[in-house]
Amino acid sequence: MSAPDDWIISSLLEDLAALALASDRVSVADLIETLGARGFGPLLVMLSAFLILPVGMLPGLPGVVAVFMILIGGRMITGKTTLWLPGRLRRVHLSGHVLAVSVARAQPAALWLRPLLAPRLVTFVESGLATRLIALILMATGVLIFLLGFIPGLPFVLSLHVLMLGLAMSTRDGLVAFLAYCMLLPEIVFIWRVFT
């Protein structure tokens, strides 16, 4: 029997797969509990992946993800390290089958990313200034997705820098955080062109 993979992203996917297979319906509260004490990074990876993978096609999910981003950003900017959720949001459910399919599709990408991610340039992800910047980016992204999530493709585009920031926070990789900051400019140009 092989030992479980202890890399944070792989272990996250394994736990989500186990949760998805255990029930036909998975609540947001179950997802947060499964993530445990891993911090906001893995949660951001999961949320952004939801908008990229098949589960993101579920009606209303972009709005739920947007609220999460706003809440996480708000907690980060006040120095909190755990996520508070209103009861109504904790009771939102996802299909266990769709979650399992999404996790299965994410696993090859996680294996591909593993050798590329490492702790480096941690100032870009862990300094006080970086934390506040990431918090503001998350809140702004959440507001945009919440207000404009009905535009086809927009939640996907806006989830890309959030995925990068989540990976950076999970692995203390400041280079990935810096690349996420750089991604904001083409995303802003994309949004500008949509509305002009």
NUBATI-362284 format. One line per 5 residues: number of its first residue (from 1); their letters; for each residue x, y, z of N, C-alpha, C, O. Coordinates in pm, 1 decimal, always signed. Layout:
BEGIN
NUM> a> X,Y,Z,X,Y,Z,X,Y,Z,X,Y,Z ~ ...
END
This chain:
BEGIN
1> msapd> +84.8,-119.4,+0.0,+0.0,+0.0,+0.0,+88.5,+124.5,+0.0,+177.0,+136.8,+84.7 ~ +65.9,+217.9,-94.4,+150.0,+336.7,-103.6,+111.8,+438.5,+2.0,-4.3,+449.2,+41.6 ~ +211.6,+512.9,+46.7,+187.2,+615.8,+147.6,+115.6,+732.9,+83.0,+136.5,+760.1,-35.2 ~ +29.9,+804.0,+159.4,-38.1,+919.2,+102.9,+61.4,+1029.7,+69.7,+163.1,+1045.6,+137.1 ~ +31.0,+1105.0,-34.1,+116.6,+1214.9,-76.0,+98.5,+1330.4,+21.5,-13.7,+1376.3,+43.1
6> dwiis> +209.7,+1378.5,+81.5,+196.9,+1482.3,+182.0,+213.3,+1623.2,+125.3,+211.7,+1719.8,+201.7 ~ +229.2,+1637.7,-7.9,+233.3,+1771.5,-65.1,+97.3,+1835.7,-44.4,-5.2,+1770.1,-62.8 ~ +94.7,+1962.5,-6.6,-29.5,+2024.3,+38.8,-140.2,+2020.8,-66.5,-256.5,+1999.9,-31.9 ~ -107.0,+2040.6,-193.3,-209.9,+2040.5,-297.4,-260.0,+1898.4,-322.9,-380.2,+1876.5,-338.4 ~ -168.8,+1802.9,-327.2,-210.2,+1663.5,-347.3,-296.2,+1614.1,-231.8,-397.8,+1548.2,-253.9
11> slled> -256.2,+1645.3,-108.7,-333.9,+1600.2,+6.7,-470.3,+1667.9,+9.4,-569.0,+1607.7,+52.0 ~ -476.1,+1793.0,-35.9,-604.8,+1862.3,-45.7,-696.9,+1789.8,-142.8,-813.5,+1765.4,-111.5 ~ -645.2,+1754.9,-261.0,-726.8,+1685.9,-360.5,-770.6,+1548.7,-310.8,-883.8,+1506.6,-334.9 ~ -681.3,+1479.3,-241.9,-717.6,+1347.4,-188.1,-831.4,+1359.8,-87.0,-924.4,+1279.1,-87.6 ~ -824.2,+1460.8,-0.3,-929.1,+1479.7,+99.7,-1061.5,+1518.6,+34.4,-1167.8,+1472.6,+76.1
16> laala> -1054.5,+1604.0,-69.0,-1177.1,+1642.9,-138.6,-1237.8,+1524.4,-213.0,-1360.0,+1510.2,-217.7 ~ -1153.4,+1439.5,-271.0,-1203.6,+1320.9,-340.3,-1273.9,+1227.4,-242.4,-1380.4,+1173.6,-272.9 ~ -1214.7,+1208.4,-125.6,-1275.9,+1122.7,-23.9,-1409.6,+1180.3,+21.3,-1505.9,+1106.0,+40.5 ~ -1416.1,+1311.3,+38.2,-1541.0,+1376.2,+78.3,-1646.8,+1359.8,-29.1,-1762.4,+1330.5,+1.5 ~ -1608.4,+1378.6,-155.1,-1703.0,+1367.7,-265.6,-1758.9,+1226.2,-278.8,-1876.4,+1208.0,-310.5
21> lasdr> -1674.7,+1126.9,-254.7,-1718.6,+988.0,-267.9,-1802.7,+942.3,-149.2,-1873.2,+841.8,-157.7 ~ -1795.3,+1015.7,-39.2,-1866.9,+975.5,+82.1,-2013.4,+1017.0,+81.1,-2092.7,+964.8,+159.6 ~ -2050.7,+1110.0,-6.7,-2187.7,+1161.3,-3.6,-2229.5,+1211.0,-140.5,-2147.1,+1258.2,-218.7 ~ -2361.6,+1199.7,-169.2,-2414.1,+1251.5,-295.2,-2418.6,+1403.5,-295.3,-2411.1,+1466.5,-400.8 ~ -2430.9,+1462.5,-176.0,-2437.7,+1607.7,-164.1,-2336.2,+1652.8,-60.2,-2331.5,+1599.0,+50.4
26> vsvad> -2256.1,+1750.3,-95.3,-2148.6,+1799.3,-8.8,-2179.1,+1943.9,+27.5,-2196.5,+2027.4,-61.3 ~ -2185.8,+1974.4,+155.8,-2215.0,+2110.5,+199.4,-2087.0,+2193.7,+203.5,-1976.7,+2139.9,+213.8 ~ -2103.5,+2324.9,+195.3,-1990.0,+2415.9,+207.1,-1923.7,+2398.0,+343.0,-1801.3,+2405.4,+354.0 ~ -2003.9,+2374.6,+446.5,-1948.1,+2352.0,+580.1,-1856.4,+2230.0,+580.1,-1751.2,+2231.2,+644.2 ~ -1896.3,+2124.0,+508.0,-1812.2,+2004.1,+498.8,-1680.4,+2035.0,+427.7,-1574.5,+1986.1,+467.1
31> lietl> -1688.3,+2116.7,+322.7,-1567.9,+2152.9,+248.9,-1469.6,+2229.4,+337.5,-1349.8,+2201.1,+338.0 ~ -1522.0,+2326.8,+412.4,-1435.7,+2407.3,+499.4,-1374.8,+2320.7,+608.1,-1257.1,+2335.5,+640.7 ~ -1454.0,+2230.4,+664.4,-1401.6,+2141.2,+768.4,-1294.4,+2048.2,+712.9,-1196.2,+2018.6,+781.0 ~ -1312.8,+2002.1,+589.5,-1214.7,+1913.8,+527.4,-1081.8,+1984.6,+504.9,-975.1,+1924.3,+517.4 ~ -1089.4,+2112.4,+471.9,-966.4,+2187.6,+449.4,-886.7,+2206.2,+577.7,-765.5,+2227.7,+573.9
36> gargf> -954.5,+2198.0,+690.1,-887.7,+2201.3,+820.0,-805.7,+2326.9,+840.2,-850.1,+2437.6,+809.5 ~ -685.4,+2308.4,+892.3,-599.7,+2420.8,+930.2,-499.8,+2456.5,+820.4,-396.6,+2517.5,+848.4 ~ -529.3,+2419.2,+696.1,-432.9,+2445.8,+588.6,-419.1,+2594.1,+555.9,-320.7,+2634.5,+494.0 ~ -515.3,+2674.8,+596.2,-507.0,+2817.7,+570.0,-585.5,+2859.0,+446.9,-654.8,+2778.0,+385.3 ~ -573.4,+2987.3,+411.8,-650.9,+3042.1,+302.1,-599.2,+2999.4,+165.0,-676.7,+2994.4,+69.5
41> gpllv> -471.5,+2968.8,+153.1,-414.6,+2933.0,+23.3,-485.8,+2816.7,-43.5,-535.4,+2831.7,-155.1 ~ -492.3,+2700.5,+21.9,-563.0,+2587.2,-39.2,-710.3,+2615.3,-64.8,-767.5,+2565.5,-161.7 ~ -771.8,+2695.3,+22.4,-912.1,+2730.2,+0.1,-927.5,+2811.2,-128.1,-1022.4,+2790.5,-203.9 ~ -835.0,+2902.9,-152.6,-839.3,+2981.2,-276.2,-813.8,+2893.4,-398.6,-874.9,+2913.7,-503.6 ~ -723.6,+2796.0,-385.3,-700.6,+2701.3,-494.8,-830.5,+2628.3,-527.8,-867.8,+2615.5,-644.4
46> mlsaf> -899.1,+2580.5,-423.4,-1023.7,+2507.1,-444.5,-1130.1,+2595.7,-507.0,-1197.6,+2554.3,-601.3 ~ -1145.9,+2717.5,-455.6,-1250.4,+2806.6,-505.9,-1226.9,+2843.6,-652.3,-1319.3,+2839.4,-733.5 ~ -1103.1,+2879.8,-685.3,-1074.9,+2917.5,-824.1,-1087.6,+2797.2,-916.3,-1132.5,+2810.4,-1030.2 ~ -1048.1,+2679.6,-867.4,-1062.3,+2558.3,-949.3,-1208.7,+2529.3,-978.3,-1242.3,+2477.5,-1084.8 ~ -1295.9,+2562.6,-883.7,-1439.4,+2541.7,-906.7,-1488.1,+2619.0,-1029.5,-1578.6,+2573.9,-1099.8
51> lilpv> -1427.8,+2736.0,-1055.3,-1470.8,+2816.6,-1169.7,-1404.1,+2772.9,-1299.5,-1446.1,+2813.4,-1407.9 ~ -1300.9,+2690.7,-1288.9,-1228.9,+2643.0,-1406.7,-1277.2,+2503.7,-1447.7,-1284.9,+2472.3,-1566.5 ~ -1309.7,+2420.4,-1348.0,-1348.1,+2281.0,-1371.3,-1499.2,+2268.5,-1390.9,-1570.8,+2367.9,-1378.0 ~ -1549.6,+2147.3,-1422.2,-1692.7,+2130.8,-1454.2,-1789.3,+2181.0,-1348.0,-1898.7,+2226.2,-1381.5 ~ -1751.9,+2174.2,-1221.7,-1843.0,+2218.4,-1116.5,-1877.9,+2366.1,-1132.5,-1982.2,+2410.0,-1084.1
56> gmlpg> -1792.3,+2443.3,-1199.7,-1817.8,+2584.9,-1220.3,-1936.4,+2613.7,-1310.4,-1982.3,+2727.7,-1317.7 ~ -1987.3,+2511.2,-1379.6,-2102.8,+2528.9,-1467.5,-2233.7,+2531.1,-1389.7,-2337.8,+2565.9,-1445.5 ~ -2230.2,+2494.5,-1261.9,-2353.0,+2491.1,-1182.6,-2406.8,+2632.7,-1165.2,-2331.2,+2723.7,-1131.4 ~ -2536.3,+2652.3,-1187.8,-2594.8,+2786.1,-1173.3,-2575.4,+2840.7,-1031.5,-2596.6,+2770.0,-933.0 ~ -2535.7,+2964.6,-1023.4,-2519.7,+3029.2,-894.0,-2384.7,+3009.7,-828.9,-2351.2,+3081.6,-734.8
61> lpgvv> -2305.5,+2913.6,-876.8,-2177.2,+2886.8,-811.0,-2079.9,+3004.6,-819.6,-2013.4,+3034.4,-720.4 ~ -2069.0,+3073.1,-934.7,-1979.7,+3189.4,-936.2,-2012.8,+3291.2,-828.5,-1922.3,+3350.2,-769.4 ~ -2141.4,+3312.9,-802.1,-2180.3,+3406.3,-697.2,-2136.5,+3360.3,-560.2,-2091.3,+3440.7,-478.7 ~ -2149.5,+3230.1,-534.0,-2106.1,+3175.0,-405.2,-1955.0,+3189.6,-389.7,-1906.5,+3230.7,-284.3 ~ -1881.2,+3155.7,-495.2,-1735.6,+3169.1,-492.3,-1696.1,+3314.7,-469.8,-1602.1,+3343.1,-395.5
66> avfmi> -1767.8,+3406.7,-533.8,-1739.3,+3549.2,-517.6,-1754.2,+3592.9,-372.3,-1670.8,+3667.2,-320.6 ~ -1859.4,+3547.3,-307.3,-1880.3,+3581.8,-166.1,-1765.2,+3528.5,-81.1,-1717.2,+3596.8,+9.3 ~ -1721.5,+3406.1,-110.6,-1606.8,+3348.6,-39.8,-1483.8,+3437.0,-55.6,-1413.8,+3464.7,+41.9 ~ -1457.5,+3481.3,-178.3,-1339.3,+3564.8,-202.0,-1346.0,+3693.8,-120.4,-1246.6,+3736.5,-61.8 ~ -1463.2,+3754.6,-117.4,-1480.3,+3878.1,-41.0,-1458.7,+3852.1,+107.7,-1392.2,+3930.4,+175.7
71> liggr> -1514.6,+3742.4,+158.2,-1499.3,+3709.2,+300.3,-1353.8,+3679.5,+335.6,-1304.1,+3725.2,+438.5 ~ -1285.6,+3602.9,+250.1,-1144.6,+3570.1,+275.9,-1060.5,+3697.5,+274.2,-976.9,+3718.4,+362.1 ~ -1083.0,+3783.1,+173.1,-1009.8,+3908.7,+167.3,-1032.3,+3993.6,+290.9,-938.7,+4053.3,+344.0 ~ -1157.0,+3998.9,+336.8,-1188.5,+4075.7,+456.6,-1119.8,+4020.9,+580.6,-1070.3,+4097.0,+663.8 ~ -1116.8,+3889.2,+592.7,-1048.9,+3827.1,+708.4,-898.6,+3852.3,+703.0,-835.8,+3879.7,+805.3
76> mitgk> -841.3,+3842.9,+583.1,-696.8,+3864.6,+569.5,-658.3,+4007.8,+604.4,-557.2,+4030.7,+670.7 ~ -738.1,+4103.3,+560.3,-701.7,+4242.6,+579.8,-712.6,+4283.0,+726.9,-652.6,+4381.7,+769.4 ~ -789.8,+4205.6,+804.5,-799.9,+4232.1,+948.6,-706.7,+4141.9,+1029.5,-709.4,+4142.9,+1152.6 ~ -624.7,+4064.3,+959.4,-526.3,+3981.9,+1028.6,-576.3,+3847.9,+1078.0,-505.2,+3779.0,+1151.1 ~ -696.5,+3809.3,+1040.1,-751.6,+3680.4,+1082.7,-696.0,+3567.5,+995.8,-664.1,+3587.7,+878.6
81> ttlwl> -685.1,+3450.4,+1054.0,-630.1,+3335.7,+980.0,-731.3,+3222.9,+960.6,-699.4,+3120.3,+900.5 ~ -852.3,+3241.7,+1010.9,-957.0,+3142.4,+991.1,-1076.9,+3208.5,+924.9,-1095.1,+3329.9,+933.5 ~ -1157.4,+3127.8,+859.3,-1269.9,+3180.1,+781.8,-1399.2,+3169.0,+860.5,-1433.5,+3062.2,+911.3 ~ -1470.6,+3280.6,+870.0,-1605.3,+3280.9,+927.4,-1705.6,+3281.8,+813.3,-1689.9,+3356.2,+716.5 ~ -1809.4,+3198.4,+824.6,-1912.8,+3193.0,+721.6,-2050.1,+3208.8,+784.6,-2076.2,+3152.8,+891.1
86> pgrlr> -2138.6,+3284.7,+719.9,-2276.9,+3290.5,+768.0,-2344.0,+3154.5,+750.7,-2308.9,+3078.1,+660.9 ~ -2440.7,+3125.2,+837.3,-2507.2,+2995.3,+835.8,-2567.4,+2959.1,+702.1,-2562.2,+2843.2,+661.0 ~ -2625.1,+3057.5,+633.2,-2688.4,+3029.3,+504.2,-2586.3,+2978.8,+403.0,-2615.1,+2887.1,+326.1 ~ -2468.3,+3037.8,+402.7,-2364.5,+2995.1,+309.3,-2309.9,+2857.9,+346.7,-2276.4,+2779.0,+258.4 ~ -2300.5,+2828.6,+474.7,-2251.7,+2698.0,+518.8,-2343.6,+2585.4,+473.4,-2299.6,+2471.5,+457.4
91> rvhls> -2470.9,+2617.0,+452.6,-2568.1,+2513.0,+415.3,-2581.1,+2493.0,+264.8,-2655.5,+2405.0,+221.6 ~ -2510.8,+2572.1,+183.8,-2513.1,+2551.4,+38.6,-2451.1,+2415.4,+7.0,-2350.0,+2377.5,+66.2 ~ -2512.0,+2342.1,-86.5,-2463.6,+2208.1,-121.6,-2417.7,+2200.5,-267.1,-2468.3,+2270.9,-354.5 ~ -2320.0,+2112.5,-289.9,-2272.7,+2079.9,-423.8,-2295.9,+1931.0,-448.5,-2308.8,+1852.3,-354.7 ~ -2301.0,+1894.4,-574.5,-2311.9,+1753.5,-609.7,-2180.5,+1681.9,-580.3,-2074.4,+1725.7,-624.9
96> ghvla> -2187.0,+1572.3,-505.8,-2068.1,+1493.9,-476.9,-2006.0,+1438.3,-603.5,-1883.7,+1431.1,-614.9 ~ -2090.4,+1398.6,-700.1,-2039.8,+1343.3,-825.3,-1961.8,+1448.3,-904.2,-1852.1,+1421.2,-953.1 ~ -2019.0,+1568.3,-916.1,-1951.7,+1674.6,-992.0,-1820.9,+1713.6,-923.5,-1721.1,+1740.8,-990.2 ~ -1821.6,+1716.2,-790.5,-1698.9,+1747.1,-716.8,-1592.7,+1640.5,-743.0,-1475.7,+1672.6,-763.6 ~ -1633.9,+1513.4,-742.0,-1539.2,+1404.4,-766.6,-1479.4,+1413.5,-906.6,-1359.3,+1392.8,-924.1
101> vsvar> -1562.5,+1444.5,-1006.7,-1513.6,+1459.1,-1144.0,-1415.7,+1575.8,-1153.2,-1312.6,+1565.7,-1219.7 ~ -1447.8,+1685.9,-1086.6,-1360.8,+1803.6,-1089.6,-1225.8,+1773.7,-1026.1,-1121.8,+1814.6,-1077.8 ~ -1227.3,+1701.9,-913.2,-1102.0,+1666.1,-846.0,-1018.2,+1576.2,-936.4,-896.9,+1594.2,-947.1 ~ -1082.6,+1479.8,-1001.1,-1009.6,+1389.0,-1090.4,-943.6,+1465.8,-1204.3,-832.3,+1432.8,-1245.2 ~ -1011.5,+1567.8,-1255.6,-953.9,+1647.0,-1365.5,-842.1,+1737.7,-1316.5,-753.5,+1774.0,-1393.8
106> aqpaa> -845.2,+1774.7,-1189.5,-742.4,+1863.7,-1135.0,-613.8,+1789.3,-1100.3,-506.5,+1849.7,-1098.6 ~ -622.8,+1660.8,-1073.1,-505.2,+1587.1,-1025.8,-387.3,+1586.3,-1124.3,-273.8,+1604.8,-1080.3 ~ -408.4,+1565.8,-1256.1,-293.0,+1572.4,-1347.3,-224.1,+1709.2,-1345.7,-101.6,+1717.6,-1353.3 ~ -303.9,+1816.3,-1335.7,-245.4,+1950.2,-1330.5,-163.0,+1968.1,-1203.4,-57.6,+2031.7,-1206.1 ~ -210.8,+1912.1,-1091.3,-136.9,+1922.0,-965.1,-2.8,+1850.1,-975.5,+98.9,+1899.7,-927.1
111> lwlrp> -3.2,+1732.6,-1038.9,+122.1,+1659.0,-1056.7,+219.6,+1735.7,-1145.5,+340.4,+1734.7,-1121.8 ~ +166.0,+1802.3,-1248.0,+250.6,+1880.6,-1338.2,+310.2,+2001.9,-1265.9,+425.0,+2039.2,-1290.0 ~ +231.6,+2062.6,-1177.7,+275.1,+2183.7,-1108.2,+375.1,+2156.7,-996.1,+456.2,+2243.0,-962.3 ~ +368.9,+2037.8,-939.3,+446.9,+2011.2,-817.7,+595.0,+2047.6,-828.9,+645.8,+2115.6,-739.7 ~ +666.5,+2006.4,-932.9,+809.8,+2040.7,-937.5,+836.7,+2188.3,-966.1,+949.8,+2234.6,-951.2
116> llapr> +734.5,+2262.0,-1006.8,+752.3,+2402.7,-1041.0,+734.2,+2496.1,-922.3,+772.3,+2613.0,-928.9 ~ +676.4,+2445.7,-813.9,+644.2,+2529.1,-698.4,+739.1,+2500.1,-583.1,+765.9,+2384.2,-551.3 ~ +790.2,+2606.6,-520.3,+882.8,+2590.5,-408.0,+886.6,+2720.8,-327.8,+860.1,+2827.6,-382.9 ~ +919.2,+2713.4,-198.7,+933.2,+2837.6,-120.8,+1046.9,+2924.0,-175.3,+1161.8,+2880.2,-180.9 ~ +1014.0,+3046.9,-215.3,+1113.1,+3141.3,-267.4,+1049.1,+3280.2,-272.7,+927.2,+3293.5,-283.7
121> lvtfv> +1132.4,+3381.7,-264.7,+1084.0,+3519.4,-270.6,+959.2,+3539.3,-184.3,+860.8,+3599.5,-227.4 ~ +965.6,+3487.3,-61.6,+845.2,+3482.0,+22.3,+790.1,+3620.1,+56.8,+674.2,+3631.7,+96.7 ~ +871.0,+3724.8,+42.0,+822.6,+3860.3,+68.7,+702.1,+3894.4,-18.4,+613.1,+3967.5,+25.0 ~ +698.4,+3841.3,-142.3,+589.1,+3870.8,-233.7,+457.4,+3804.6,-192.4,+352.3,+3832.6,-250.1 ~ +463.9,+3717.1,-92.7,+341.7,+3647.0,-53.0,+313.7,+3654.0,+97.0,+199.3,+3635.6,+138.7
126> esgla> +416.0,+3680.3,+178.9,+395.9,+3673.5,+323.5,+419.2,+3803.7,+398.0,+388.5,+3811.1,+517.0 ~ +471.6,+3905.5,+334.0,+492.2,+4032.4,+404.2,+357.6,+4097.7,+434.3,+255.7,+4061.8,+375.3 ~ +358.2,+4193.4,+526.3,+234.8,+4263.7,+559.6,+175.0,+4334.0,+439.7,+53.6,+4331.8,+419.8 ~ +260.8,+4397.2,+359.0,+213.3,+4465.8,+239.1,+152.9,+4366.7,+140.0,+47.6,+4393.3,+82.0 ~ +219.4,+4252.0,+120.2,+168.5,+4150.5,+27.4,+34.6,+4095.8,+75.1,-56.6,+4075.2,-4.9
131> trlia> +22.9,+4072.6,+205.2,-102.9,+4020.7,+259.6,-217.3,+4117.3,+234.3,-325.8,+4075.5,+193.8 ~ -194.3,+4246.5,+257.8,-299.4,+4346.0,+234.1,-331.4,+4358.2,+85.1,-447.6,+4373.2,+47.3 ~ -228.2,+4351.6,+1.0,-250.9,+4358.8,-143.2,-334.2,+4240.7,-191.6,-428.9,+4257.7,-268.4 ~ -298.2,+4120.7,-145.9,-374.1,+4001.5,-184.3,-518.5,+4012.5,-136.2,-611.4,+3976.4,-208.6 ~ -537.3,+4062.3,-14.1,-672.4,+4078.4,+40.6,-755.3,+4172.4,-46.2,-870.9,+4143.4,-77.0
136> lilma> -696.3,+4284.9,-85.5,-768.1,+4380.8,-170.0,-798.9,+4321.5,-307.0,-907.5,+4342.9,-360.9 ~ -703.7,+4247.1,-363.7,-726.3,+4181.9,-493.5,-841.8,+4083.2,-483.6,-926.9,+4077.6,-572.4 ~ -845.0,+4005.7,-376.4,-952.3,+3907.2,-358.6,-1088.3,+3974.4,-346.8,-1185.5,+3930.0,-407.9 ~ -1095.1,+4081.8,-267.9,-1223.4,+4149.4,-249.8,-1270.5,+4212.5,-380.2,-1388.6,+4203.9,-414.1 ~ -1178.6,+4276.4,-454.2,-1215.7,+4336.7,-582.6,-1259.4,+4230.4,-683.0,-1356.9,+4249.4,-755.7
141> tgvli> -1187.4,+4119.0,-686.7,-1223.6,+4009.5,-777.1,-1360.1,+3953.0,-741.3,-1442.8,+3927.7,-828.9 ~ -1383.3,+3933.2,-611.4,-1512.3,+3881.4,-566.9,-1627.1,+3972.0,-606.9,-1731.4,+3924.0,-651.6 ~ -1609.2,+4103.3,-591.3,-1714.4,+4198.5,-629.4,-1740.7,+4191.0,-779.6,-1856.2,+4190.0,-822.3 ~ -1633.8,+4185.9,-860.2,-1650.9,+4177.3,-1005.4,-1724.6,+4050.3,-1046.9,-1815.5,+4054.6,-1129.8 ~ -1684.5,+3937.1,-988.6,-1751.0,+3810.4,-1023.9,-1897.0,+3812.8,-978.6,-1985.3,+3764.7,-1049.7
146> fllgf> -1921.8,+3868.5,-860.8,-2058.5,+3872.5,-808.9,-2148.4,+3957.6,-899.3,-2262.5,+3920.8,-927.0 ~ -2095.5,+4071.8,-944.7,-2176.0,+4163.0,-1025.7,-2182.5,+4123.9,-1172.4,-2283.8,+4147.2,-1238.4 ~ -2073.6,+4063.8,-1224.6,-2063.1,+4040.0,-1368.9,-2047.5,+3892.3,-1404.0,-2013.7,+3858.5,-1517.5 ~ -2071.8,+3805.3,-1307.9,-2050.7,+3662.3,-1329.9,-2138.3,+3601.0,-1436.0,-2113.7,+3489.0,-1480.7 ~ -2242.3,+3674.8,-1477.3,-2332.0,+3624.1,-1582.3,-2269.5,+3632.2,-1721.1,-2320.2,+3571.6,-1815.5
151> ipglp> -2159.3,+3706.9,-1734.2,-2093.6,+3719.5,-1864.9,-2014.4,+3591.7,-1892.7,-1925.5,+3557.4,-1814.8 ~ -2043.9,+3521.2,-2000.6,-1973.7,+3394.7,-2028.7,-1821.7,+3412.7,-2032.5,-1770.3,+3501.4,-2100.6 ~ -1752.6,+3329.1,-1960.2,-1607.1,+3331.0,-1961.1,-1543.3,+3422.8,-1859.2,-1426.5,+3404.3,-1824.9 ~ -1617.2,+3522.4,-1809.2,-1556.3,+3617.9,-1716.6,-1514.5,+3554.6,-1584.0,-1403.0,+3580.2,-1538.5 ~ -1599.7,+3472.2,-1519.2,-1553.8,+3408.0,-1394.9,-1428.3,+3323.8,-1416.2,-1339.8,+3321.1,-1330.6
156> fvlsl> -1420.6,+3255.0,-1530.5,-1301.8,+3174.9,-1561.1,-1177.9,+3263.3,-1567.2,-1076.4,+3233.0,-1504.5 ~ -1186.3,+3373.1,-1643.0,-1071.0,+3463.1,-1657.9,-1028.9,+3518.4,-1522.8,-910.0,+3519.8,-1491.0 ~ -1124.5,+3563.9,-1443.1,-1092.1,+3624.9,-1315.1,-1043.8,+3523.8,-1211.5,-982.3,+3561.7,-1111.9 ~ -1071.1,+3397.1,-1234.1,-1027.1,+3295.4,-1138.1,-879.4,+3259.5,-1155.6,-820.2,+3197.9,-1066.9 ~ -819.3,+3297.2,-1268.6,-682.3,+3253.9,-1296.5,-581.5,+3314.9,-1199.0,-495.8,+3243.9,-1146.5
161> hvlml> -591.2,+3446.5,-1174.1,-495.5,+3505.3,-1079.9,-523.5,+3459.9,-936.5,-432.1,+3453.8,-854.3 ~ -649.8,+3428.1,-906.4,-681.7,+3377.8,-772.5,-620.8,+3239.4,-752.9,-569.4,+3208.4,-645.4 ~ -626.7,+3156.0,-857.3,-562.1,+3025.2,-851.3,-412.2,+3040.6,-826.1,-354.9,+2970.0,-743.2 ~ -349.8,+3133.0,-897.8,-206.0,+3156.0,-880.3,-174.4,+3204.8,-739.4,-77.3,+3159.9,-678.4 ~ -255.5,+3295.8,-687.6,-232.8,+3345.3,-552.0,-253.2,+3234.1,-448.8,-178.8,+3225.7,-351.1
166> glams> -353.2,+3149.1,-470.2,-375.9,+3037.1,-379.3,-258.8,+2940.7,-378.3,-217.4,+2893.9,-272.3 ~ -204.8,+2910.6,-497.1,-87.0,+2823.9,-506.5,+32.8,+2888.3,-437.9,+108.6,+2821.8,-367.3 ~ +48.9,+3019.2,-459.5,+160.9,+3090.5,-398.3,+152.3,+3087.9,-246.7,+252.2,+3064.0,-179.0 ~ +32.5,+3112.5,-192.7,+14.4,+3111.6,-47.8,+31.2,+2971.5,+10.1,+83.9,+2954.9,+120.0 ~ -13.8,+2871.2,-64.3,-5.3,+2732.7,-16.1,+138.2,+2683.5,-7.7,+173.5,+2606.7,+81.8
171> trdgl> +221.3,+2729.0,-102.8,+357.7,+2676.6,-114.1,+464.1,+2780.5,-80.2,+583.4,+2753.5,-94.2 ~ +422.6,+2898.7,-35.9,+513.5,+3008.4,-0.1,+602.2,+3046.4,-119.5,+721.0,+3074.7,-104.2 ~ +541.8,+3046.1,-236.9,+616.5,+3073.6,-359.9,+588.6,+3216.7,-405.5,+486.9,+3243.6,-469.5 ~ +679.9,+3308.3,-372.1,+662.7,+3447.5,-407.7,+672.1,+3473.8,-556.9,+613.1,+3569.6,-606.7 ~ +745.9,+3389.6,-629.1,+754.7,+3406.7,-774.1,+617.6,+3387.2,-837.6,+579.0,+3462.8,-926.7
176> vafla> +544.6,+3286.9,-792.5,+410.1,+3261.8,-845.1,+317.6,+3377.8,-807.6,+232.9,+3418.0,-887.4 ~ +333.8,+3431.3,-686.3,+253.9,+3547.6,-646.8,+282.7,+3665.9,-737.8,+190.9,+3735.9,-780.4 ~ +410.5,+3688.2,-767.5,+448.2,+3798.5,-856.5,+385.9,+3779.9,-994.8,+337.7,+3876.3,-1054.3 ~ +386.6,+3657.0,-1046.2,+324.4,+3629.2,-1175.5,+174.0,+3654.3,-1170.3,+114.7,+3700.9,-1267.7 ~ +112.3,+3623.0,-1055.5,-30.8,+3649.8,-1039.2,-58.2,+3799.3,-1044.5,-156.0,+3842.6,-1105.5
181> ycmll> +28.1,+3878.8,-980.7,+11.9,+4023.9,-987.2,+22.3,+4072.2,-1132.0,-53.4,+4159.2,-1175.0 ~ +116.2,+4014.9,-1206.0,+135.4,+4053.9,-1346.1,+14.5,+4016.9,-1432.4,-13.7,+4083.9,-1531.8 ~ -57.1,+3910.1,-1394.5,-173.3,+3866.8,-1471.5,-288.7,+3966.1,-1462.6,-378.8,+3964.6,-1546.4 ~ -286.0,+4051.3,-1362.3,-397.6,+4143.4,-1343.0,-413.3,+4239.2,-1461.0,-525.4,+4272.5,-1499.5 ~ -302.3,+4283.1,-1518.1,-310.3,+4380.4,-1627.5,-385.8,+4325.6,-1748.4,-479.0,+4390.9,-1795.2
186> peivf> -349.1,+4206.9,-1801.5,-427.3,+4156.8,-1915.9,-573.0,+4128.5,-1880.0,-660.8,+4139.7,-1965.6 ~ -599.8,+4091.9,-1754.6,-738.5,+4068.9,-1713.9,-816.0,+4200.5,-1714.0,-931.6,+4204.7,-1756.3 ~ -752.4,+4308.0,-1666.8,-817.5,+4439.4,-1668.6,-845.3,+4482.7,-1812.3,-951.4,+4537.4,-1842.3 ~ -748.2,+4457.4,-1901.0,-767.3,+4490.4,-2043.5,-884.1,+4411.1,-2100.4,-965.1,+4465.6,-2175.3 ~ -893.8,+4281.3,-2065.3,-1003.2,+4196.5,-2112.5,-1137.3,+4253.0,-2068.0,-1229.8,+4263.6,-2148.6
191> iwrvf> -1149.1,+4290.0,-1939.1,-1274.3,+4343.9,-1887.1,-1307.6,+4476.2,-1955.1,-1423.1,+4502.3,-1988.6 ~ -1205.3,+4559.9,-1975.4,-1225.6,+4689.2,-2041.6,-1283.0,+4669.1,-2181.3,-1373.9,+4741.1,-2222.6 ~ -1229.7,+4570.8,-2254.0,-1276.9,+4546.5,-2390.5,-1418.8,+4490.2,-2393.1,-1493.9,+4513.7,-2487.7 ~ -1454.6,+4416.1,-2289.2,-1589.9,+4362.2,-2282.2,-1692.0,+4475.2,-2273.0,-1801.9,+4464.7,-2327.4 ~ -1655.6,+4582.6,-2204.4,-1751.6,+4689.7,-2177.6,-1730.6,+4813.9,-2263.7,-1795.6,+4915.9,-2241.0
196> t> -1641.3,+4807.1,-2361.6,-1621.7,+4924.3,-2448.0,-1639.3,+4886.0,-2594.0,-1626.8,+4971.1,-2682.0
END
